[in-house]
Amino acid sequence: MDKKVQSIKWLYLTVFLLPILAMAQQKEPKKEKETTIDEVVLVGYTKVSKKDVTNAVSSVKADAIKDMPSTNAAEAIQGRMAGVQVSLSEGSPGADVDIVIRGGNSITGSNAPLYIVDGVQMDNALSILSPKEIESIEVLKDASSTSIFGARGANGVVLITTKGGRKRAKTSINYNGFLGVRKIQNTIDVLDPYQYVLYQYELYNKAGVQTDIDAFKARYGTYDQLSKYKDVKKRDWQDEVFGREAFNFTHNLAITGGSDNSSFSLSLNNVQEDGIMIGSGFKRNMANFKYDYELSKKVSMTLNARYSRQTIFGAGTSSTGSQGTNRLRNAVRYQPFEGGSTVNVDDFDPLFANETNLVNPILLTNNEVKENGRNDLLLNGILEYKINKDFTFRSVIGYVQRDEFVNQFSGPITSLARQNNDQPVVFLSKTQSRRITNTNTLNFRKTLGNHKLDFLVGQEIVKTDAESLSMNVKWLPKSISAQEAFANIQSVSAPSGMIQDAPRTNVLPDRIASFFGRANYIFKNKYILTASMRADGSSVFGPGNRWGYFPAASVAWKVAEEEFLKDSKVISELKLRAGYGLSGNNRIGAFLYDTFFITSSDYGYAFGTNVTPGATTGNTMANPDVKWESSASKNIGMDFGLFKGKVYGTLDLYQTDTKDLLLLARIPQTSGYEYQYQNSGSTTNKGIEFSVGSTIINKNNFTWKIDANISSNKNTIKSLGNSASATANSYLYPSGWQNSLNDFLVQVGKPVGTYWGYVTAGRYEVSDFDYNAATQVYTLKAGVPSSAAAANGAKAVQPGDLKLQDLNGDGIIDNKDMTDLGNAQPKFYGGFNQTFRYKNWDMSLMFNFSVGNKVYNANKIEYSTQYLYKDNNMLAEVANRWRWFDDAGNKVNDPTALAALNANTTGWTPPAGAYFLHSYAIEDGSFLRLNNVTIGYSLGKDFTKQLGLSNFRLYFTMNNVFTITGYSGYDPEANTRRNPLTPGVDYAAYPRSRFILSGVDITF
């Protein structure tokens, strides 16, 4: 409580008192200088004036995100760049951020872009960067720009430059810190206590089995006693598990300075963030030191050292496994009140857990402890030698090390422990990866009259090594705590005849050697030609297939420099661009071209009283012929500026064709294997991108700027090679949330991520049946198709059951009636940002949107299906289901009376069979989200000078302010399956929260 009180006092001080104190000191800010046209961007291995860029490049500069407080750099750029989709997989602390550039090219491989930080390759680099230390982010989108990076450039390249000090500048200290609180934004509506017991009464009594009838009475009472549940206090488990106020404390400290021949920058970042879910949270400490030094007029160097240490706490709500790992289910489906059992609701009830597959969600959360940690180290040095006025040699050497660990404890009440003698289980894993890079380039620049030449040649090596170790440790003492278990795994006591699982190890080496060149020619400052070539050799491919070659070329015409436009009062800048290039992808594991054996007790054999571990080749067959995946990209574009740069923007049209896909293909099991990596198939992405910005008002006292972008991408599978049958040219793929549910279609002519299921047709009515009064049996009329095989566990359908469409008209609803239910691709997406400044006040609003994408709401399927269990709560809409019992608790069989009883109900009886996908769960995921609102106030110069400061800004921010959407789940952007083939699945996602914060930015 003391922490919260202090936090509230600090919040009150910064937001209310200091602005009042400074109001009298405010002065008008100086008019800002327009610099849009003169920007310099990083392209390839060199900087280029934005005027001379011939490629499709999106960029975000420090000024655009400097006033947006965020703990995640990816959030700060969301919605800011055309053709770049940035989305959070869910709302948990430290959640993965997906960045996809111009749609996904790969099917089973990663679609993540290549990240390069200060010249060094990294993975998921934005997760270890604070937004405050970013100088610029350039995203290379077409192959004419990415091919210079060759390997892994097929999915785009993200170039990140961090801030450094300034020469001949006095030492400056900047502190930016904020505190905030998160709260859950919305919950899933479920049945209240009375609705719940009425539904259970129907389940227990419908079949007329006396043991079920007696069980209901013992648990809930007789029907005439059920009205008491109208007054029973509801336990809102979602609120109890996810409803806490989650505080965030973030501190950023930057010290910069420089002398005549050197500059330095030291930045520190500390984040302590609670999650809205009990037991969850996030901690991060980062430090970055950057030093630039001119040894002489010809030689300069840069040294950079970065260290990041972060830990995510909490087991979350799910994993990429099946429904057995769904922890959200317990908060949604657990009985919504106390009582109904001889065991107190806040104690573990093993009988109830076995009967319902549910555990009290608070007890479960406290019995599952997970720590997911990651340490990142980056060291790099840059040496630049200006041989003469034309030639410059540059060498970059970098070392990146990542250490990751997972400690997970499953206490006695978890399903995993109950499967292992009710004793706790611990999962431990450690992974270390090390990457050494060295890049050497020689650059020649010369201007000869109307001719401007820029040539670059280079060589690069990337050496990566990684090792991993994981183990499951079972049968720990029941009384042991999580931390004791992590430190004392030797305390296990295996039951007689049982042995521990053998630890698993893995070694993943990767080597790349590259040679590249680039030529840039500008004639009369109007006509530009750029050409590049790169050759990459990768160790992940077998001998004979290791080298890939990636050429590219692009041209540009500065139309605005022509005589007929030079004096135009409307068009101040106009440039036309066109480009073509190849880029490569080698993202597969090592040694897949050869056969290797792995050992495990899973493949062991009995020898005496022990089990001896055996060896196997695994389920993936070697392929010595696997080679580079390549993407060919065509791009035409236009950059424009109007009215002396007051309006500016870009327009791009592109097509990217990816062939020789590195596909994890299913193969006939007669081979002894299940999968094989093959160069099999191709995809294409076509799209259009448009961005525009304007300084609408630019007065001394008031400025108003707007930047907006909109993009559209269409993805199509062109070929599946040997992965599909010769007749259908397609195959089905499981999302994995439910075992053996093939709910995605991979087919030539359709986009990746096509949902595959039945079409919902409402429910069966009484009029669909013939009724036998003597036997009281309803039988479907002739010609009415039955969905029993698909939706009812092979049981005969009854009035009120879910009805599906018989698409092929054969009178039977089975898998032949499954069809394309849409896909996760939006018709278009984008964002827009507005910034306002009035005297010393500033405000920004950041929106992002998506239109036309479908979301697979798997939660909706699970929480409206009975499946195998009674005593599970359901979605609130189930209250409007088909009724079999009247208001007196008597079962109604007469057709006329049954039809009258259901005249005002619209829902169907929750299916009792296995889960399956039908169009009821495919929803429109279109949304407009106000991602961020920030209001700031900067103290006047005279006032800050009296305090010995150069800047003092206070700000108030709200993230995830509102979302306009028709989607019924937690979040239309949820994407929990993390597989290119299964996008847009919302299953057991950690709920998204609203974040309100206040902070201060001080420069000494």
HELIX and SHEET records of a PDB file:
HELIX    1   1 ASP A    2  TYR A   12  1                                  11    
HELIX    2   2 LEU A   13  LEU A   17  3                                   5    
HELIX    3   3 LEU A   18  ALA A   22  1                                   5    
HELIX    4   4 MET A   23  GLN A   25  5                                   3    
HELIX    5   5 LYS A   50  ASP A   52  5                                   3    
HELIX    6   6 ALA A   62  ILE A   65  1                                   4    
HELIX    7   7 ALA A   73  ALA A   76  1                                   4    
HELIX    8   8 ALA A  125  ILE A  128  5                                   4    
HELIX    9   9 PRO A  131  GLU A  133  5                                   3    
HELIX   10  10 ALA A  143  THR A  146  1                                   4    
HELIX   11  11 SER A  147  PHE A  149  5                                   3    
HELIX   12  12 PRO A  193  ASN A  205  1                                  13    
HELIX   13  13 GLN A  210  TYR A  220  1                                  11    
HELIX   14  14 TYR A  223  LYS A  230  5                                   8    
HELIX   15  15 TRP A  237  PHE A  242  1                                   6    
HELIX   16  16 GLN A  323  THR A  325  5                                   3    
HELIX   17  17 LEU A  328  ARG A  333  1                                   6    
HELIX   18  18 PRO A  350  THR A  356  1                                   7    
HELIX   19  19 PRO A  361  ASN A  367  1                                   7    
HELIX   20  20 SER A  415  ARG A  418  1                                   4    
HELIX   21  21 ALA A  482  ALA A  487  1                                   6    
HELIX   22  22 ILE A  489  SER A  491  5                                   3    
HELIX   23  23 VAL A  559  GLU A  561  5                                   3    
HELIX   24  24 GLU A  563  LYS A  566  1                                   4    
HELIX   25  25 GLN A  669  SER A  671  5                                   3    
HELIX   26  26 GLY A  721  SER A  723  5                                   3    
HELIX   27  27 VAL A  766  ASP A  768  5                                   3    
HELIX   28  28 ALA A  788  ALA A  791  1                                   4    
HELIX   29  29 ASN A  815  ASP A  817  5                                   3    
HELIX   30  30 ALA A  858  GLU A  862  1                                   5    
HELIX   31  31 ALA A  876  ASN A  880  5                                   5    
HELIX   32  32 PRO A  895  LEU A  901  1                                   7    
HELIX   33  33 SER A  919  ALA A  921  5                                   3    
HELIX   34  34 LYS A  941  GLN A  946  1                                   6    
SHEET    1   A 2 VAL A  40  VAL A  43  0                                        
SHEET    2   A 2 THR A  46  SER A  49 -1                                        
SHEET    1   B 5 VAL A  57  LYS A  61  0                                        
SHEET    2   B 5 ILE A 134  LEU A 140 -1                                        
SHEET    3   B 5 VAL A 157  THR A 162 -1                                        
SHEET    4   B 5 LEU A 114  VAL A 117  1                                        
SHEET    5   B 5 VAL A 120  MET A 122 -1                                        
SHEET    1   C 2 VAL A  84  LEU A  88  0                                        
SHEET    2   C 2 VAL A  97  ILE A 101 -1                                        
SHEET    1   D23 ARG A 504  VAL A 507  0                                        
SHEET    2   D23 HIS A 451  VAL A 473 -1                                        
SHEET    3   D23 VAL A 425  LEU A 448 -1                                        
SHEET    4   D23 PHE A 391  SER A 410 -1                                        
SHEET    5   D23 GLU A 368  LYS A 386 -1                                        
SHEET    6   D23 VAL A 299  PHE A 313 -1                                        
SHEET    7   D23 GLY A 281  GLU A 294 -1                                        
SHEET    8   D23 SER A 262  ASP A 274 -1                                        
SHEET    9   D23 ALA A 246  GLY A 258 -1                                        
SHEET   10   D23 SER A 172  ILE A 184 -1                                        
SHEET   11   D23 SER A 993  THR A1003 -1                                        
SHEET   12   D23 ASN A 951  THR A 965 -1                                        
SHEET   13   D23 PHE A 927  SER A 938 -1                                        
SHEET   14   D23 TRP A 841  VAL A 851 -1                                        
SHEET   15   D23 PHE A 828  TYR A 838 -1                                        
SHEET   16   D23 PHE A 702  SER A 719 -1                                        
SHEET   17   D23 SER A 682  ASN A 698 -1                                        
SHEET   18   D23 VAL A 647  LYS A 659 -1                                        
SHEET   19   D23 GLU A 629  LEU A 642 -1                                        
SHEET   20   D23 ILE A 571  ASN A 585 -1                                        
SHEET   21   D23 TRP A 547  LYS A 558 -1                                        
SHEET   22   D23 TYR A 527  SER A 538 -1                                        
SHEET   23   D23 ASP A 510  PHE A 523 -1                                        
SHEET    1   E 2 ILE A 598  PHE A 607  0                                        
SHEET    2   E 2 ASN A 610  THR A 616 -1                                        
SHEET    1   F 3 THR A 620  MET A 621  0                                        
SHEET    2   F 3 TYR A 675  ASN A 679  1                                        
SHEET    3   F 3 LEU A 662  ARG A 666 -1                                        
SHEET    1   G 4 SER A 730  TYR A 733  0                                        
SHEET    2   G 4 PHE A 744  GLN A 747 -1                                        
SHEET    3   G 4 THR A 754  GLY A 757 -1                                        
SHEET    4   G 4 THR A 819  ASN A 823 -1                                        
SHEET    1   H 2 THR A 760  ARG A 763  0                                        
SHEET    2   H 2 LEU A 802  LEU A 804 -1                                        
SHEET    1   I 2 PHE A 769  ASN A 772  0                                        
SHEET    2   I 2 VAL A 777  LEU A 780 -1                                        
SHEET    1   J 3 ILE A 922  ASP A 924  0                                        
SHEET    2   J 3 LYS A 854  ASN A 857 -1                                        
SHEET    3   J 3 VAL A 985  ASP A 986  1                                        
END                                                                             
